[in-house]
Amino acid sequence: MLKEILHSKRAQIEKLAKTRSIASFEGEAGSFKHRNFSEKLTRSEQSNQIGVIAEVKKASPSKGILRENFEAKNIARLYENNSAACISVLTDEKFFKGSIENLILARREISIPVLRKDFIIDPLQVAESYAMHADCILLIAAALPISLLIELESQALSYGMDCLLEVHNEGDLEKAMSCKSKLIGINNRNLEDFSVNLETSLRLNKTIPTTKLVISESGIKNSKDIKLLTDNGIRTFLIGEIFMRQDCPGQALKKLLSSCTESD
């Protein structure tokens, strides 16, 4: 599945490059106040709080449409009002029914940092992320040779953006450890077959130095899952699907955080 997504993404980039350049996106960015994604999550962890990056996601390739009644800015506001540390917004259109506009509108609505969640494989996309005022971008180690991973990270950091380096296995982690970014996201979902296993986070976290901040991604459904991960030293999570399926995503986040506090 990852190969199919990347093939589609390359075609999109080729089309975009015919009308836009890195310089044009840099000029479009203008001046804006960067919100420090990494710092916000670090503060949560240092205060021994559970940090949730709450995701704004309409659909996924494995589950189809998650939410029919979908307005990104309203969902983002509900998340912020119910103690999300940061927000993640899907911008991939073909496979996740996301959009750049969703991120722009969501960020305008809130004051906490926003992650652009997409398959970023080209410098043009990094510049595009800067133009849309993303505070952080996702870089998937499995999708990038190490030289390109380092190049894209360096470009993002030069713009003042943070990078969340996503890994799924030891090979991915080796790539990520060659980078500067503090944020390491362990994706419990295999991007080839979309199977999920929380043991992925437990296994990889054991080898990551404490100077990094580990985020467990995918497959986290309840306070029991969070307790399993916190008992093993992980206190920051990227969660979307379980919130998207509820009538009120914000209340679903509040309920999850409350249940985690009760189980401590």
C-alpha positions as CSV (number, residue, x, y, z in Angstrom):
1,M,0.0,0.0,0.0
2,L,2.8,2.4,0.8
3,K,4.3,1.9,-2.6
4,E,0.9,2.8,-4.2
5,I,0.6,5.9,-2.1
6,L,4.1,7.1,-2.9
7,H,3.6,6.5,-6.6
8,S,0.5,8.7,-6.5
9,K,2.2,11.3,-4.4
10,R,5.1,11.6,-6.9
11,A,2.6,12.2,-9.7
12,Q,1.0,14.9,-7.6
13,I,4.3,16.6,-7.0
14,E,5.2,16.5,-10.7
15,K,1.9,18.3,-11.4
16,L,2.4,20.8,-8.7
17,A,6.0,21.6,-9.9
18,K,4.6,22.8,-13.2
19,T,2.9,25.8,-11.5
20,R,4.8,26.3,-8.2
21,S,8.4,26.6,-7.0
22,I,10.1,26.4,-3.7
23,A,10.8,30.2,-4.0
24,S,7.1,31.0,-4.6
25,F,6.0,29.0,-1.6
26,E,8.7,30.7,0.6
27,G,7.4,34.1,-0.6
28,E,3.8,33.1,0.2
29,A,4.6,32.1,3.7
30,G,5.1,35.7,4.9
31,S,5.6,36.4,8.5
32,F,3.8,34.3,11.1
33,K,4.3,33.3,14.7
34,H,5.7,29.7,14.8
35,R,4.2,27.5,17.5
36,N,6.8,25.2,19.0
37,F,5.4,21.6,18.5
38,S,8.4,19.9,20.2
39,E,8.5,22.3,23.1
40,K,4.7,21.9,23.8
41,L,5.1,18.1,24.0
42,T,8.2,18.3,26.1
43,R,6.4,20.5,28.6
44,S,3.7,17.9,28.9
45,E,6.1,15.1,29.4
46,Q,8.3,17.0,31.9
47,S,5.2,17.7,34.0
48,N,4.4,14.0,34.0
49,Q,1.2,14.6,32.0
50,I,-0.2,12.4,29.2
51,G,0.2,14.4,25.9
52,V,-2.2,13.7,23.1
53,I,-1.7,14.8,19.5
54,A,-5.4,14.7,18.5
55,E,-5.9,14.0,14.8
56,V,-8.3,15.6,12.3
57,K,-8.9,12.8,9.8
58,K,-12.0,12.2,7.6
59,A,-11.0,8.8,6.2
60,S,-8.2,6.2,5.9
61,P,-7.3,3.6,3.2
62,S,-7.9,0.7,5.6
63,K,-11.2,2.0,7.3
64,G,-12.8,4.1,4.7
65,I,-14.8,7.2,5.8
66,L,-14.5,7.7,9.5
67,R,-16.7,10.7,9.8
68,E,-19.4,12.1,7.5
69,N,-20.1,15.2,9.5
70,F,-16.6,16.7,9.1
71,E,-15.5,20.3,9.5
72,A,-11.8,20.5,10.3
73,K,-11.8,23.8,12.1
74,N,-14.6,22.8,14.4
75,I,-13.0,19.5,15.3
76,A,-9.7,21.3,16.0
77,R,-11.4,23.8,18.3
78,L,-13.1,20.9,20.2
79,Y,-9.8,19.2,20.6
80,E,-8.1,22.4,22.0
81,N,-10.9,23.0,24.4
82,N,-10.6,19.5,25.8
83,S,-6.8,19.5,26.5
84,A,-5.1,18.3,23.3
85,A,-1.4,19.1,23.5
86,C,-1.2,19.5,19.7
87,I,-3.3,18.8,16.6
88,S,-2.5,16.7,13.6
89,V,-4.3,17.4,10.3
90,L,-4.3,15.0,7.3
91,T,-3.7,16.8,4.1
92,D,-3.5,13.9,1.7
93,E,-6.6,14.1,-0.6
94,K,-6.6,10.8,-2.5
95,F,-6.3,8.3,0.3
96,F,-7.3,10.2,3.4
97,K,-9.8,12.7,2.0
98,G,-7.8,15.5,3.5
99,S,-6.8,18.9,2.2
100,I,-4.4,21.8,2.6
101,E,-7.4,24.0,3.3
102,N,-8.3,21.8,6.3
103,L,-5.0,22.5,7.9
104,I,-5.1,26.2,7.2
105,L,-8.6,26.6,8.6
106,A,-7.9,24.4,11.6
107,R,-4.7,26.4,12.5
108,R,-6.5,29.7,12.3
109,E,-9.1,28.4,14.7
110,I,-6.8,27.4,17.5
111,S,-3.6,28.5,19.4
112,I,-1.8,25.2,19.8
113,P,0.7,23.7,17.4
114,V,-0.4,21.9,14.3
115,L,1.3,19.0,12.5
116,R,0.9,18.5,8.7
117,K,0.3,14.7,8.3
118,D,1.1,13.7,4.8
119,F,3.5,11.6,2.7
120,I,6.2,14.3,2.3
121,I,8.9,13.1,-0.1
122,D,10.1,16.3,-1.9
123,P,11.5,19.7,-1.0
124,L,8.6,21.3,-2.8
125,Q,6.2,19.8,-0.2
126,V,8.3,21.1,2.7
127,A,8.1,24.6,1.2
128,E,4.4,24.2,0.7
129,S,4.0,23.2,4.4
130,Y,5.8,26.3,5.4
131,A,3.5,28.4,3.2
132,M,0.5,26.9,4.9
133,H,2.0,27.7,8.3
134,A,2.4,24.2,9.5
135,D,4.3,24.1,12.8
136,C,5.6,20.5,12.2
137,I,5.7,18.0,9.4
138,L,5.7,14.3,9.4
139,L,8.7,12.6,7.7
140,I,8.2,8.8,7.3
141,A,11.5,7.0,7.4
142,A,10.2,4.0,5.4
143,A,9.3,6.4,2.5
144,L,12.7,8.1,2.2
145,P,16.3,7.2,1.6
146,I,18.4,8.5,4.5
147,S,20.0,11.3,2.4
148,L,16.6,12.7,1.4
149,L,15.3,12.3,5.0
150,I,18.2,14.4,6.3
151,E,17.7,17.0,3.4
152,L,14.0,17.4,4.1
153,E,14.6,17.7,7.8
154,S,17.3,20.3,7.3
155,Q,15.0,22.3,5.1
156,A,12.1,22.2,7.5
157,L,14.3,23.2,10.4
158,S,15.6,26.1,8.4
159,Y,12.0,27.4,8.1
160,G,11.6,27.1,11.9
161,M,9.3,24.0,11.6
162,D,9.7,20.9,13.8
163,C,9.8,17.4,12.3
164,L,8.2,14.2,13.6
165,L,10.3,11.3,12.3
166,E,8.1,8.3,11.9
167,V,9.5,4.7,12.3
168,H,8.1,1.2,12.3
169,N,11.1,-1.0,12.6
170,E,14.8,-1.1,13.5
171,G,15.9,0.0,10.0
172,D,13.6,3.1,10.1
173,L,14.9,3.9,13.6
174,E,18.5,3.8,12.5
175,K,17.7,6.4,9.8
176,A,15.9,8.6,12.3
177,M,18.7,8.5,14.7
178,S,21.0,10.0,12.1
179,C,18.7,13.1,12.1
180,K,18.6,16.1,14.5
181,S,15.0,16.1,15.4
182,K,13.9,15.2,19.0
183,L,10.5,13.8,18.1
184,I,10.4,10.1,17.2
185,G,7.0,8.7,16.3
186,I,6.6,4.9,16.5
187,N,3.8,3.9,14.1
188,N,2.2,0.7,15.4
189,R,0.6,0.3,12.0
190,N,2.5,-1.5,9.2
191,L,2.1,0.7,6.2
192,E,2.3,-2.2,3.8
193,D,-0.6,-4.2,5.1
194,F,-2.1,-1.8,7.7
195,S,-2.0,-4.4,10.5
196,V,-1.5,-2.9,14.0
197,N,0.5,-4.1,17.0
198,L,1.2,-1.9,20.1
199,E,4.2,-4.2,20.8
200,T,6.0,-2.2,18.1
201,S,6.1,0.8,20.4
202,L,7.3,-1.3,23.3
203,R,10.0,-3.0,21.4
204,L,11.5,0.1,19.6
205,N,11.2,2.4,22.6
206,K,13.7,0.3,24.5
207,T,16.5,1.3,22.2
208,I,15.7,5.0,21.9
209,P,17.8,7.4,24.1
210,T,16.0,9.5,26.6
211,T,17.2,12.7,24.8
212,K,14.4,11.9,22.3
213,L,10.7,12.3,22.9
214,V,8.8,9.2,21.8
215,I,5.2,9.3,20.4
216,S,3.2,6.2,20.0
217,E,1.0,6.3,16.9
218,S,-2.0,4.2,15.7
219,G,-4.1,1.5,17.3
220,I,-4.5,3.3,20.6
221,K,-8.2,2.7,21.6
222,N,-8.6,3.2,25.3
223,S,-7.0,3.9,28.7
224,K,-5.9,0.3,29.0
225,D,-3.7,0.7,25.8
226,I,-2.4,4.0,27.2
227,K,-1.5,2.4,30.6
228,L,0.4,-0.4,28.8
229,L,2.4,2.3,27.0
230,T,2.9,4.6,30.0
231,D,4.1,1.7,32.1
232,N,6.8,1.2,29.5
233,G,7.9,4.8,29.5
234,I,5.8,6.4,26.7
235,R,3.6,9.3,27.7
236,T,2.8,11.0,24.3
237,F,0.3,9.6,21.8
238,L,-1.1,10.4,18.4
239,I,-4.7,9.4,18.3
240,G,-7.4,10.0,15.7
241,E,-9.7,7.2,14.7
242,I,-11.4,6.6,18.1
243,F,-12.2,10.4,18.3
244,M,-13.4,10.7,14.7
245,R,-16.0,7.9,15.2
246,Q,-17.7,9.6,18.2
247,D,-20.5,12.2,18.0
248,C,-18.2,14.8,19.7
249,P,-14.5,14.2,19.2
250,G,-13.7,16.7,21.9
251,Q,-15.7,14.9,24.5
252,A,-14.2,11.6,23.5
253,L,-10.7,13.1,24.1
254,K,-11.8,14.5,27.5
255,K,-13.3,11.1,28.5
256,L,-10.1,9.3,27.5
257,L,-7.8,11.7,29.4
258,S,-10.1,11.5,32.5
259,S,-10.1,7.7,32.4
260,C,-6.3,7.7,32.2
261,T,-6.1,10.0,35.3
262,E,-8.4,7.7,37.2
263,S,-6.3,4.6,36.4
264,D,-3.0,6.3,37.5
